[in-house]
Amino acid sequence: MVREYSEELLGEPERDGSQNEPLDYEGWSLYRSLQQARRDGTVAAYCVGVGLDTLTLTATILTVVVMDDNVFDELFGETVRINTEGVLVTAADSNSVSEGLPFTEETVQRLLTSEPMASPGACILARAWQYRDQILAR
């Protein structure tokens, strides 16, 4: 998950170990910061299911991560608007890329019914909304 955050939110290059050397997670400041925040209880990750694409037999672990505002702002305050996979969706009236979208029924329903979204993302969003009381109660 940290590799995805690095690539998609910070615009950093792919970290997949393909440079013939293993990834040094403990030496990576973003990883260490997220691990510390998890230990502190200011970041929590939840598995809400496993999806299987019937055409490719690719499995996806459906995860939701909740971060305190200050942790997100500190680690992802320099969020990029465009990355190699597309454009980050933000609130129309937002001046800040890192502000994102409100987690409301209206937003969730709009994203699930009116916006283009890959099936794993749609499933994660629907599950996050379904289990929001448990996820946000931490």
CORDAFEN-V365008 format. One record per backbone hydrogen bond with DSSP energy under -1.0 kcal/mol. NH is the residue of the N-H (numbers start at 1). CO is the residue of the C=O. Records with the same first field share a line. If there is no record, write none. Layout:
BEGIN
NH=CO  CO
END
This chain:
BEGIN
5=1
6=2
7=3
8=4
9=5
10=5
12=6
25=23
28=25
32=28
33=29
34=30
35=31
36=32
37=33
38=34
39=35
40=36
42=37
43=37
44=66
46=64
48=62
51=60
53=58
57=53
60=51
62=49
64=46
66=44
68=42
72=68
73=69
74=70
75=71
76=72
79=76
80=9
83=86
86=83
88=81
91=100
94=91
99=96
104=102
108=104
109=105
110=106
111=107
112=108
113=109
114=110
122=118
123=119
124=120
125=121
126=122
127=123
128=124
129=125
130=126
131=127
132=129
135=131
136=132
END
